[in-house]
């Protein structure tokens, strides 16, 4: 199990700032129904981000780091 270091905290802050208004329902279209399990689809990433499990966070971090997150969110909204 990996621990969030300083680089992850900075990256998480950037993700929250840029994509905090994205609904959990939209992110589930990308990552599946298990993303942010236990939260309603109407909650936003900004509301639940600090409580996400490592699996959900690592998916976001990977796509954000590679530059794919914006594209995936845009596609999920259409």
N, C-alpha and C positions, 0 to 999 in steps of 0.2 A: 504494500500500500504506500503510495507516494504522499509526501507531505507538501503542503503549499509553502514554497519559499518566497523570498522577496520578489523574484521575477514573476511568479504566479499572481501574487497580490497586485502588482502593478498591472499585469495583463487583465486580471479580473476586474479591476477598477475601470480600465478602458472599455472592456466588454459591457459592463454595467452602464457606463456613461453613454456609449453609442447605441446600445441595443436594449436598454432597460425598459423601454415602452413596449417591447415585443411581447405578445401574449404567449402564455404557456401552450395554448392550443395551436398556435402557429408553429412553435418549436416542436411540438409533438408530430406535426406533419412531416418534419425533417428527420427527427431522431426516434420516433416511435412512441407508443402510448406509455412506455415506462419512464419517459423523461419527466423529471420533477413529479414523480409519483406522490400521490396524496394531496396535490394542489389542484384546485379547479382550473379549467382551461382559460377562464377569464382573468386569472391573476397574471401579472406581468413579470417578466424576468427580474426587473428591479425589486419587486416585492418579495421574491423568494430566493434570489441569488445566494444570499448568505447562508441559506439552509439547504442548498442542493447537495446531493451526495457526490462523491468523487467521480462516479461514472458519468453523470450528467455534466459536471464541470469539465471533465477531460474532453468530452465531445465538443463543447463550446470552445475550449482553449485551442484544440487542434484546428478546428475550422477557422477560428479567428486568426491564428498564427499563419495559416496558409493563405489567408485572404479569401476564403470561400464562404464565410458566414454571411456576408452581405448578399451575395448572389443566391444562396440557399433560402434566406429569408424572403428575398424579393420573389423568387419562384414559388414559394409556399403561399404567398399572398395572392397569387394570380390563379 
